[in-house]
Amino acid sequence: MQQLLEEWSWQRRLQRDIKETWKGALISLGAHILILFLMGLIIVSTIQPEPPMLYLSWGTEVEEAPEQPEEKLEAIKIPSLSMNNTPKPPTPEPQTPTAQAPAQAPKPAVNPVDVSQALANRPRRSLGSPSPSGSDEDLRQTLDRAIRWISQQQQADGHWSLNGPYPDGGSIETNTGATALALLALLGDGHTHIDGDYAPQVDKGLRWLIRQQRSNGDLFDILEEGREAHFYSHAQGTIALCEALAMTRDESLRAPAEKAVEFLINSQNPRLGGWKYRPLTETGIGDLSVTGWALMAINTARMAGIEAPLETYMLADRFLDSVQEKELNRSLYKYRPDFDAEDSQRLSMSAEGLLCRQWLGWPKDEPALRRGVSFLTAEENRPEWLPQRRNVYAWYYTAQTLHNIGGPVWESWFGNVQRIVIKNQMTAGPTRGSWHPSRPAGSFQERSHDAGRLYLTVMCVLILETPHRHHPIYEE
């Protein structure tokens, strides 16, 4: 009995103790669990986690990472990593820029060049001024022979043709282009429809050109879109009309010249800025060869008091950016933005691109222009009248670019090209005054093989006329 009483008494005490201490025991248990949890965190924190993933493309752009809680962090530079994860010492910054990796100064702003004195060097036949180079007898005789031959190829209705009637005509069909080129050669030597020995020929050529113009301003003589010659021809015709207007102030030429310029402006890609073989929409891709002629026409129009919107020049500048050979080198240019650069086109496209930059306001001391001039005058690009080396198309643009620069570089280059062009003119027979398109065969990019004798002759004349066609941009 006594034993039962003791057991019952012990159970009562145990129940009472549990009731009195269970809350404290629970708190103690929770505290121990918390301590164990904190110790686990301390242990885990000693192990370095992998850095957060950066979402990078293989190109130059960085894609956005998944959205994270907003934090204000200072920008940091992430060094490039090698594929074997071996750290490399940082590469020191180059101290002096090179042609391959030029230091990038801000690009000059678009500011179309002053053209108020552009025609100051142009001969005035009524004043007895055959050319500023009249003291150079060989040059004068060469130009006289060439202008005479060109004038003799005009057809009865006033047009010229790339296909004949002379020997070695080309296969390209465009009377607009042929007529415009012939007029440029005559105008460049001071002959207008009002003044000069060939005023009747110039007048007939201008009137024929105007008769081809359609209501939208287009001067091309063939009703077929997409022909390669289309915008070359229209731009060259526009230059001829604007030069004749600027030289004579004959207001009868203003309306057709304005319509021709308007057609060019409306045909430019409205987003990317180039020109091509037909009027472009936002998706059309221009090329630098056509764009150079179009921009030359718009620049010439300003000499006649016909202005284009600043947006036209801004878009042209955007296109030139897109045809730089390298994003960080503005001195070399290629044919199209979506084509790789080609060695065979580098000289002509770079000369054309740099001349366009000059029209858009690049200063004479612009580093990219200086580098480009060094390339144009490098020994590897020295003009030579040899098979596959002759390239009057590249020389035409190079001559203008260097003439704007002036100085010994220009004088040395032009002295050489003048000598070899004069030396290779035909001086006897029915082709006297012209140049043969395939003796020797020039480079493919020259295009004499399919444009023919008239084209090559006009291009040679335009090169020789460079000193008096336009006043140098950078000369007061």
C-alpha positions in Angstrom: 0.0 0.0 0.0 2.8 2.4 1.0 4.5 1.6 -2.4 1.4 2.5 -4.4 1.1 5.8 -2.5 4.7 6.6 -3.3 4.3 5.9 -7.1 1.1 7.9 -7.2 2.8 10.8 -5.4 5.8 10.6 -7.9 3.5 10.8 -10.9 1.7 13.8 -9.5 5.0 15.6 -9.0 6.1 14.7 -12.6 2.8 16.1 -14.0 3.2 19.2 -12.0 6.8 19.7 -13.1 5.9 19.3 -16.8 3.2 21.8 -16.5 5.6 24.2 -14.8 8.6 23.8 -17.1 7.3 22.9 -20.7 7.4 26.5 -21.9 11.0 27.0 -20.8 12.0 23.7 -22.4 10.4 24.7 -25.7 12.2 28.0 -25.7 15.5 26.3 -24.9 15.0 23.9 -27.8 14.2 26.7 -30.2 17.4 28.6 -29.1 19.5 25.5 -29.7 18.1 25.1 -33.2 18.7 28.7 -34.0 22.3 28.4 -32.8 22.9 25.4 -35.0 21.4 27.2 -38.0 23.6 30.2 -37.6 26.7 28.0 -37.3 25.7 26.3 -40.5 25.5 29.7 -42.3 29.0 30.6 -41.0 30.4 27.4 -42.4 28.8 27.8 -45.8 29.9 31.4 -46.1 33.5 30.3 -46.1 33.0 28.5 -49.5 33.3 31.0 -52.5 30.3 30.8 -54.7 30.5 31.0 -58.5 30.2 34.6 -59.8 26.8 35.6 -61.2 26.4 34.7 -64.9 27.0 37.6 -67.4 24.8 37.3 -70.5 27.2 38.2 -73.4 27.0 37.8 -77.1 30.1 36.9 -79.2 29.8 40.3 -80.9 30.4 43.7 -79.4 27.1 44.1 -77.8 26.1 43.0 -74.3 22.7 41.5 -73.8 20.5 42.4 -70.9 20.6 40.0 -67.9 17.4 38.8 -66.2 15.8 41.5 -64.1 17.3 41.7 -60.6 16.4 43.8 -57.5 17.4 47.4 -58.1 20.7 48.3 -56.6 22.8 51.4 -57.1 26.2 50.1 -58.1 29.2 51.8 -59.6 30.1 50.8 -63.2 33.0 48.4 -63.3 35.3 47.3 -66.2 35.4 43.6 -66.8 38.8 42.5 -68.1 38.8 40.1 -71.1 39.4 36.5 -70.2 41.4 33.9 -72.1 39.9 30.5 -72.9 42.1 28.7 -70.4 41.1 31.2 -67.6 44.8 32.1 -67.1 44.8 35.8 -65.9 46.9 38.1 -68.1 48.4 41.4 -67.1 46.5 44.5 -68.4 47.6 45.7 -71.9 48.9 49.3 -71.6 47.1 52.0 -73.6 48.9 52.9 -76.8 50.6 56.3 -76.6 50.4 57.2 -80.2 47.6 56.4 -82.7 48.4 54.3 -85.8 46.6 53.9 -89.1 45.5 50.5 -88.0 44.1 51.6 -84.6 43.6 55.3 -84.7 42.7 57.3 -81.6 39.1 58.3 -82.0 38.6 62.0 -81.8 35.0 63.1 -82.2 33.9 63.0 -85.8 33.5 66.4 -87.4 30.0 67.8 -87.5 28.1 67.9 -90.8 28.6 71.4 -92.2 28.4 71.5 -96.0 31.4 73.3 -97.4 31.3 76.8 -98.7 30.8 76.8 -102.5 30.6 80.5 -103.2 34.0 80.5 -104.9 33.9 77.0 -106.3 33.9 78.1 -109.9 36.5 80.9 -109.5 39.1 78.9 -111.4 36.8 78.0 -114.3 38.0 79.5 -117.6 36.0 82.4 -119.1 36.3 82.1 -122.9 35.0 85.6 -123.5 37.9 87.0 -121.5 40.4 85.2 -123.6 41.3 82.8 -120.8 41.7 79.3 -122.2 42.8 77.9 -118.8 44.9 78.9 -115.8 47.4 76.3 -117.2 47.8 78.1 -120.5 51.5 78.3 -119.9 51.7 74.5 -120.1 51.7 74.1 -123.8 51.4 70.3 -123.7 48.4 70.3 -121.4 46.7 73.0 -123.5 47.2 71.1 -126.8 46.1 67.8 -125.2 42.8 69.4 -124.0 42.2 71.2 -127.3 42.6 67.9 -129.2 40.3 66.0 -126.7 37.5 68.7 -126.7 37.5 68.8 -130.5 37.2 65.0 -130.7 34.4 64.9 -128.2 32.5 67.7 -129.9 32.7 65.8 -133.3 30.9 62.7 -131.8 27.7 64.6 -131.1 24.6 63.4 -133.0 22.4 65.7 -135.0 19.7 65.9 -132.4 22.2 67.0 -129.7 23.0 63.7 -127.8 26.2 61.7 -127.5 26.4 57.9 -127.3 28.7 55.5 -125.4 28.4 53.0 -128.3 29.7 55.0 -131.3 29.9 56.1 -134.1 33.6 56.1 -133.2 35.6 52.8 -132.9 35.8 50.9 -129.7 32.5 52.0 -128.3 31.1 50.5 -125.1 28.3 48.1 -124.5 26.5 50.3 -121.8 23.4 51.9 -123.1 22.6 55.4 -121.9 22.5 58.5 -124.1 21.8 60.6 -121.0 25.1 59.4 -119.3 27.1 59.9 -122.5 25.6 63.4 -123.2 26.1 64.5 -119.6 29.8 63.3 -119.5 30.5 65.1 -122.8 28.9 68.3 -121.5 31.0 68.1 -118.3 34.2 68.0 -120.4 33.2 71.0 -122.4 31.9 73.0 -119.5 35.1 72.1 -117.5 37.1 73.9 -120.2 35.0 77.0 -120.1 32.6 76.3 -123.0 29.0 77.1 -122.2 25.9 77.4 -124.4 26.4 81.1 -124.4 30.2 81.5 -124.6 33.2 79.6 -126.1 34.2 77.9 -129.3 31.7 75.0 -128.8 28.7 77.0 -127.6 26.4 75.5 -130.3 27.3 71.9 -129.3 26.8 72.7 -125.6 23.4 74.3 -126.3 22.2 71.4 -128.3 23.3 68.9 -125.7 21.6 70.8 -122.8 18.3 71.1 -124.8 18.4 67.4 -125.6 19.0 66.5 -121.9 16.1 68.7 -120.8 13.8 67.0 -123.4 14.5 63.7 -121.7 13.3 64.9 -118.3 10.1 63.3 -117.0 7.6 65.0 -114.7 9.3 63.6 -111.6 12.6 65.2 -112.6 14.3 62.1 -113.8 16.7 62.7 -116.7 17.4 59.0 -117.6 16.6 58.2 -121.2 15.4 54.6 -120.7 12.1 53.7 -119.2 13.2 50.8 -117.2 13.9 50.8 -113.4 17.0 49.2 -111.9 19.4 49.7 -114.8 22.9 50.1 -113.5 23.5 53.3 -115.5 20.3 55.0 -114.2 21.5 57.1 -111.3 25.0 57.6 -112.6 23.4 59.1 -115.7 20.9 61.2 -113.8 23.4 62.5 -111.3 25.9 63.4 -114.1 23.0 65.2 -116.1 22.1 67.1 -112.9 25.7 68.3 -112.5 25.8 69.4 -116.2 22.6 71.5 -115.8 23.7 73.0 -112.5 27.2 73.9 -113.8 25.7 75.5 -116.9 23.3 77.5 -114.7 26.0 78.5 -112.2 28.4 79.6 -115.0 25.9 81.6 -117.1 22.9 82.4 -114.7 20.6 81.5 -117.6 17.3 81.2 -115.7 15.8 79.0 -118.3 17.9 76.2 -116.9 16.8 76.7 -113.3 13.5 74.8 -113.3 14.8 71.6 -114.9 17.9 71.8 -112.6 15.7 72.1 -109.6 13.5 69.2 -110.6 16.5 67.1 -111.2 17.9 67.9 -107.8 14.5 67.2 -106.2 14.4 63.8 -107.8 17.8 62.9 -106.3 16.8 64.1 -102.9 13.6 62.0 -103.0 15.5 58.9 -104.2 17.8 58.8 -101.2 17.3 56.0 -98.7 15.3 58.0 -96.0 16.9 56.0 -93.1 20.3 54.8 -94.3 21.2 57.6 -96.6 22.6 56.0 -99.7 21.7 56.0 -103.4 21.6 53.0 -105.8 20.2 52.1 -109.2 16.6 53.1 -108.4 14.8 55.3 -105.9 15.3 53.6 -102.5 13.0 52.9 -99.6 14.2 52.4 -96.0 15.1 48.8 -96.8 17.1 49.5 -100.0 20.9 49.3 -99.7 23.0 52.0 -101.4 26.5 51.8 -102.7 29.3 54.4 -102.4 30.0 54.6 -106.2 26.5 55.9 -107.0 26.2 57.9 -103.8 29.4 59.8 -104.6 28.0 61.0 -107.9 24.6 61.9 -106.3 26.3 63.9 -103.5 28.5 65.6 -106.1 25.3 66.7 -108.0 23.8 68.1 -104.8 27.0 69.9 -103.9 27.1 71.4 -107.5 23.5 72.5 -107.2 24.5 74.7 -104.3 26.9 76.6 -106.7 23.7 77.5 -108.7 21.8 78.5 -105.6 19.7 75.3 -105.4 19.8 74.1 -101.8 19.0 70.7 -100.3 17.7 70.1 -96.8 20.4 69.6 -94.1 18.8 66.2 -93.5 20.0 65.0 -96.9 23.6 65.7 -95.9 23.1 64.1 -92.5 21.8 61.0 -94.1 24.7 61.0 -96.5 27.0 61.2 -93.6 25.3 58.3 -91.9 25.8 56.3 -95.1 29.5 57.1 -95.2 29.8 55.9 -91.7 28.3 52.6 -92.8 30.8 52.1 -95.6 34.0 52.7 -93.6 36.2 49.7 -93.9 36.5 49.6 -90.1 34.3 51.2 -87.5 37.2 52.9 -85.8 39.1 54.0 -89.0 37.3 56.7 -91.1 40.1 56.9 -93.7 39.3 53.8 -95.8 36.0 53.0 -97.5 34.3 50.1 -99.2 31.7 49.7 -101.9 28.6 48.7 -99.8 27.8 48.5 -96.1 26.8 44.8 -96.4 29.8 43.8 -98.5 33.3 42.9 -97.3 36.1 45.3 -98.2 38.0 44.3 -101.4 41.5 45.2 -102.2 40.6 45.9 -105.8 38.1 48.6 -104.8 39.9 50.2 -101.9 41.6 53.0 -103.8 38.6 54.2 -105.8 36.2 53.9 -102.9 38.5 55.5 -100.4 39.2 58.4 -102.7 35.4 58.8 -103.3 34.5 58.5 -99.6 37.1 61.1 -98.6 36.0 63.6 -101.2 32.4 63.2 -99.9 33.7 63.9 -96.4 35.3 67.1 -97.7 32.0 68.2 -99.2 30.3 67.5 -95.9 32.7 69.8 -94.0 35.7 67.8 -92.8 38.6 70.2 -92.0 41.9 69.9 -93.7 43.7 68.8 -90.5 41.2 66.0 -89.7 43.4 63.0 -88.7 41.3 60.5 -90.7 41.6 62.7 -93.8 45.4 62.9 -93.4 45.7 59.1 -93.0 43.5 58.7 -96.1 45.6 61.0 -98.2 48.7 59.1 -97.1 47.0 55.9 -98.4 46.0 57.6 -101.7 49.5 58.7 -102.4 51.3 55.6 -101.2 53.8 54.0 -103.7 51.5 51.0 -104.1 48.8 53.3 -105.5 51.1 55.3 -107.8 49.2 56.0 -111.2 50.6 53.9 -114.0 49.3 53.4 -117.6 49.8 49.7 -117.5 47.6 46.6 -118.0 45.3 46.1 -115.0 46.9 49.2 -113.3 45.3 52.1 -115.2 42.2 53.2 -113.2 40.9 56.6 -114.4 37.8 56.2 -112.2 40.0 56.1 -109.0 42.3 58.9 -110.4 39.3 61.1 -111.0 38.3 61.1 -107.4 41.9 61.1 -106.1 42.6 64.2 -108.2 39.8 66.2 -106.6 40.6 65.0 -103.1 44.3 65.9 -103.3 43.6 69.2 -105.2 41.5 70.3 -102.2 44.5 69.6 -99.9 47.0 71.3 -102.2 50.7 71.6 -101.5 53.6 69.3 -102.5 51.6 66.1 -102.1 49.1 67.3 -104.7 51.7 68.8 -107.1 53.8 65.6 -107.1 50.8 63.3 -107.7 49.2 65.4 -110.4 52.5 66.0 -112.1 52.9 62.3 -112.6 49.3 61.5 -113.6 49.2 64.5 -116.0 52.4 63.3 -117.7 51.2 59.7 -118.3 47.7 60.8 -119.5 49.1 63.3 -122.0 51.6 60.7 -123.2 49.0 58.1 -124.1 46.5 60.3 -126.0 45.9 59.4 -129.7 47.6 62.2 -131.8 46.9 61.0 -135.3 44.1 59.5 -137.5 40.3 59.6 -137.0 40.6 59.0 -133.2 43.1 61.9 -132.8 42.4 63.5 -129.4 40.8 60.4 -127.7 42.3 57.6 -125.6 42.0 53.9 -126.4 40.0 52.0 -123.9 41.8 48.6 -124.2 45.4 49.5 -125.1 46.2 48.6 -122.4 43.2 47.1 -120.7 42.7 49.0 -117.5 41.6 47.6 -114.1 38.1 46.1 -114.1 36.9 48.8 -111.7 37.8 51.5 -114.2 34.9 50.2 -116.4 36.5 51.3 -119.7 36.0 47.7 -121.0 32.2 48.2 -121.1 31.9 52.0 -121.2 34.2 52.5 -124.2 36.3 55.2 -125.8 34.1 58.2 -125.1 33.9 57.4 -121.4 37.7 56.9 -121.1 38.4 60.1 -123.1 36.0 62.2 -120.9 37.4 60.8 -117.7 41.0 61.7 -118.9 39.8 65.2 -119.7 38.1 65.7 -116.4 41.3 64.6 -114.6 43.4 67.0 -116.6 40.9 69.8 -116.0 41.0 69.4 -112.2 43.2 72.5 -111.4 40.6 74.8 -113.0 37.3 72.9 -112.7 36.9 73.9 -109.0 38.6 76.1 -106.6 40.3 74.1 -103.8 38.0 73.7 -100.7 40.7 74.6 -98.2 42.2 77.6 -100.0 41.0 81.1 -99.2 
